Amino acid sequence: NSKEYSEWRKKVFERDDYTCKMCGKKGGNLNAHHIKSFKKYPELRLKLSNGLTLCEECHKKIHKEIGRGK
C-alpha cells in the first residue's frame, strides 16, 4: 500500500483506459494484475510493463488458471 504502488496502479489503469484487457469491460471494480508474480519478481513490482488491468471476474479467473498450472 505504498505511494509508489498506488502510482503504479493508477498508471496501469490510465494506460489501459480503465478497461479489462481480457473481456473489454470498461470501469467498475478493476484490479491491476502483475503479469509476472509480485512475490517471485520483486524487481518488476513497479514496472508499468508488468501490469495489466483486469475486472474482478477476470482477475479471479486468471488466478484460478495460474493455480491449476495453466
PAZAPA-4460 file (N, C-alpha, C; in steps of 0.05 Angstrom, whole numbers, plus 32768, in hexadecimal, padded with zeros to 4 digits):
% residues 70
    n_x    n_y    n_z   ca_x   ca_y   ca_z    c_x    c_y    c_z   seq   type   mol
   8010   7FE8   8000   8000   8000   8000   8011   8019   8000     1      N     A
   8029   8018   7FF4   803A   802F   7FF3   8031   8043   7FDE     2      S     A
   803B   805B   7FE1   8035   8070   7FCD   803E   8067   7FB1     3      K     A
   8055   805A   7FAF   8060   8050   7F96   804D   803C   7F89     4      E     A
   8043   802A   7F9A   8030   8015   7F90   8016   8022   7F86     5      Y     A
   800C   8035   7F95   7FF3   8043   7F8D   7FF7   8051   7F73     6      S     A
   800E   805D   7F6F   8014   806B   7F56   8016   8057   7F3F     7      E     A
   8022   8040   7F44   8025   802A   7F30   8009   8022   7F27     8      W     A
   7FF7   801C   7F3A   7FDB   8014   7F34   7FCD   8029   7F22     9      R     A
   7FD0   8042   7F2A   7FC3   8058   7F1C   7FCD   8059   7EFF    10      K     A
   7FE8   8056   7EFC   7FF3   8057   7EE1   7FEA   803F   7ED0    11      K     A
   7FE8   8028   7EDC   7FDE   8010   7ECD   7FC2   8015   7EC4    12      V     A
   7FB0   801F   7ED5   7F94   8024   7ECE   7F93   803A   7EB8    13      F     A
   7FA2   804F   7EBB   7FA2   8064   7EA7   7FAB   805A   7E8C    14      E     A
   7FC1   804B   7E8C   7FCC   8040   7E73   7FB7   802F   7E65    15      R     A
   7FA9   801F   7E74   7F95   800C   7E69   7F79   8018   7E66    16      D     A
   7F77   8032   7E6B   7F5E   8041   7E68   7F48   8036   7E7A    17      D     A
   7F50   802D   7E92   7F3D   8022   7EA6   7F2C   800C   7E99    18      Y     A
   7F38   7FFB   7E89   7F2A   7FE6   7E7B   7F38   7FCB   7E80    19      T     A
   7F28   7FB7   7E86   7F33   7F9C   7E8B   7F3F   7F92   7E70    20      C     A
   7F58   7F89   7E72   7F66   7F80   7E5A   7F5E   7F63   7E52    21      K     A
   7F4E   7F56   7E62   7F44   7F3B   7E5A   7F29   7F3C   7E4D    22      M     A
   7F16   7F4A   7E5B   7EFA   7F49   7E51   7EF1   7F63   7E44    23      C     A
   7F00   7F79   7E48   7EF9   7F92   7E3C   7EE6   7FA4   7E4C    24      G     A
   7EDF   7F9A   7E64   7ECC   7FAA   7E75   7EDB   7FC4   7E7E    25      K     A
   7ECD   7FDA   7E7C   7ED9   7FF4   7E84   7ECE   7FFC   7E9F    26      K     A
   7EE0   8005   7EB0   7ED8   800F   7ECB   7ED0   7FF9   7EDE    27      G     A
   7EC3   8001   7EF3   7EBA   7FEE   7F08   7ED1   7FE9   7F1B    28      G     A
   7ED0   7FD1   7F27   7EE5   7FC9   7F3A   7EFC   7FBD   7F2B    29      N     A
   7F11   7FCC   7F28   7F28   7FC3   7F19   7F3F   7FBB   7F2B    30      L     A
   7F50   7FA9   7F21   7F68   7FA0   7F2F   7F80   7FA5   7F1D    31      N     A
   7F96   7FAD   7F28   7FAF   7FAF   7F1A   7FBD   7F95   7F1F    32      A     A
   7FBF   7F84   7F0B   7FCA   7F69   7F0E   7FE8   7F6A   7F06    33      H     A
   7FF8   7F5C   7F15   8015   7F59   7F0E   8017   7F41   7EFB    34      H     A
   8022   7F46   7EE4   8025   7F30   7ED0   803A   7F1C   7EDB    35      I     A
   8050   7F26   7EE4   8064   7F15   7EF1   805F   7F19   7F0F    36      K     A
   805F   7F03   7F1E   8058   7F02   7F3A   8064   7F18   7F4B    37      S     A
   8053   7F25   7F5B   805C   7F3A   7F6E   8071   7F2E   7F81    38      F     A
   806C   7F15   7F8A   807D   7F08   7F9D   8098   7EFF   7F91    39      K     A
   8096   7EF3   7F7A   80AE   7EE7   7F6E   80C0   7EFB   7F5F    40      K     A
   80B5   7F11   7F57   80C4   7F25   7F48   80C2   7F41   7F54    41      Y     A
   80CE   7F44   7F6C   80CC   7F5E   7F7A   80D7   7F76   7F6A    42      P     A
   80EA   7F70   7F58   80F6   7F85   7F48   80E3   7F90   7F33    43      E     A
   80CD   7F81   7F2D   80BA   7F89   7F19   80A0   7F94   7F25    44      L     A
   809E   7F96   7F3F   8085   7F9E   7F4C   807B   7FB9   7F43    45      R     A
   808C   7FCB   7F3D   8083   7FE6   7F36   8089   7FED   7F19    46      L     A
   808F   7FD9   7F09   8093   7FDD   7EEC   8078   7FDE   7EDE    47      K     A
   8072   7FF3   7ED0   8059   7FF6   7EC2   8054   7FDF   7EAF    48      L     A
   8069   7FD6   7EA2   8066   7FC0   7E8F   805E   7FA5   7E9C    49      S     A
   8060   7FA4   7EB6   8058   7F8B   7EC5   803C   7F8D   7ED0    50      N     A
   802C   7FA1   7EC7   8011   7FA4   7ED1   7FFD   7FA1   7EBC    51      G     A
   7FE5   7F99   7EC4   7FCF   7F94   7EB2   7FB5   7F9A   7EC1    52      L     A
   7FA3   7FA9   7EB4   7F89   7FB0   7EC0   7F76   7F99   7EBB    53      T     A
   7F6A   7F8F   7ED1   7F56   7F79   7ECF   7F3E   7F80   7EE1    54      L     A
   7F26   7F79   7ED8   7F0F   7F7C   7EE9   7F11   7F66   7EFF    55      C     A
   7F02   7F68   7F14   7F04   7F55   7F2A   7EFF   7F38   7F20    56      E     A
   7EEB   7F35   7F0F   7EE4   7F1A   7F06   7EFC   7F0D   7EF6    57      E     A
   7F07   7F1C   7EE4   7F1E   7F12   7ED4   7F36   7F0E   7EE6    58      C     A
   7F3A   7F1F   7EFA   7F51   7F1C   7F0C   7F4E   7F02   7F1B    59      H     A
   7F36   7EFC   7F24   7F32   7EE2   7F32   7F37   7ECB   7F20    60      K     A
   7F2D   7ECC   7F07   7F32   7EB7   7EF3   7F4F   7EB2   7EEE    61      K     A
   7F5E   7EC7   7EEA   7F7B   7EC4   7EE4   7F8A   7EB8   7EFB    62      I     A
   7F82   7EBE   7F14   7F90   7EB2   7F2B   7F87   7E95   7F2E    63      H     A
   7F6F   7E8E   7F27   7F67   7E72   7F28   7F78   7E62   7F14    64      K     A
   7F7B   7E6D   7EFB   7F8B   7E60   7EE7   7FA8   7E5D   7EF0    65      E     A
   7FB3   7E72   7EFC   7FCF   7E70   7F05   7FD1   7E5A   7F1B    66      I     A
   7FBD   7E59   7F2C   7FBD   7E44   7F41   7FBC   7E28   7F36    67      G     A
   7FB0   7E25   7F1E   7FAF   7E0B   7F12   7FC6   7E06   7F00    68      R     A
   7FD9   7E18   7EFF   7FF1   7E14   7EEF   7FEF   7E1B   7ED2    69      G     A
   7FDB   7E2B   7ECA   7FD7   7E32   7EAE   7FE7   7E4B   7EA7    70      K     A
***
